[in-house]
Amino acid sequence: MQLTKYNHATVVLEQDGASLVIDPGSFTPESADLVAAATVVLVTHEHADHFAVDAIRAGLERNADVVVHGPASVVEQLGDQDGRVRTVTAGDTVASGTCAPSGPDVA
């Protein structure tokens, strides 16, 4: 597994061709590109430094396969995008390829 730390809060985990982007926020200029290249995105909360709404929307438009998981407030702002934006709550487990965030602190 490869872990890459970006500006402020953004982290990318990559393994076996799958990538998990955590908290693509406004302090990370490449957030839209990271989302567009991702398999799955996890937004932990809606503060702008963890959740760059426009960047995530742009990434969703560029990659029809990426799925975004976050609290209900994130889903409300992005819309469900044909089921590609999904609500997670504390304790949920989300699996996508070889990337599987889980545990009480996921959301």
Protein Blocks (a to p, Z undefined) as FASTA:
>chain_A
ZZdddehjlccddeehiacdehiafklmklmmmmmmpmbdcdfbfcfklocfklmmmmmm
mmmkbccdddfklmmmnonnloiaccddehiacdehjbccedjklZZ
